[in-house]
């Protein structure tokens, strides 16, 4: 069963307690906040080689809208 299917069945994706409608799909404000902190702190990052700062700067510059 996928994570999305488990969440829809009413289980908090972090602690697996029953989800509360007020904090859906989480069980509490605490789990909701922990999930946000995981996103903000790169807890959900995809592993890979470190980005070269020069290449990253060139890529970002090429995508920048010249009208800005």
N, C-alpha and C positions, 0 to 999 in steps of 0.2 A: 504494500500500500504506500502511495506517495505521501510526502510531507503535507502537501496541500489537502489531500483527502483526509489525513489525520486531523488537520486543523479544522476542517469543515465538520468533523464529527464531534467537535467540542473540546478538544484537548489543547491546552496551552503549548505552543511550539517550543518553549524553553523548559518548563518544568513538568509538563504533561498533566497538570491539575485541570479540572473542568474550567473551560473558558467562561468569563463573565461577559454578558452582553455589553456592559458599559465600556469594557476594555478590549473587546474582540479584536483579534483572535486570542488575546492574552487573558490570564486569569486575574491579574491585578495591575495596578499602576506600576508596581515594582518591576514586574516582568516586562512591561511595556518600556519602562525607562532603561532596563538592562539591554533590551534589544536595540534601542536607539544608541546607547553607548557603544555597543558592538559595531554598529554601522559607522559611527563617528570615529571610533578608535581603530579602524581597519580590521576589526575582528572577523569580517566577512570577506576579506580580500582573497583574490585568486593568486596562488603562489606562482612565481615566475622569476626570471632573471631581473636584476635591478635595471632600471631605465638609465640610459646614458643622458646626463643633463643637457649636453649639446644637441643630441638628436631630438630630445623632448622639446627643447626650445624651438628648434627649426620646425618641428611638426606643428606646434602651437602657433607659431608665427604664420605658417602657410594657411592655417585655418581661420585666422583672424579676419574679420570683416573690414576691408579697407575704408569703408564709409564711417567707421567709428573713429 
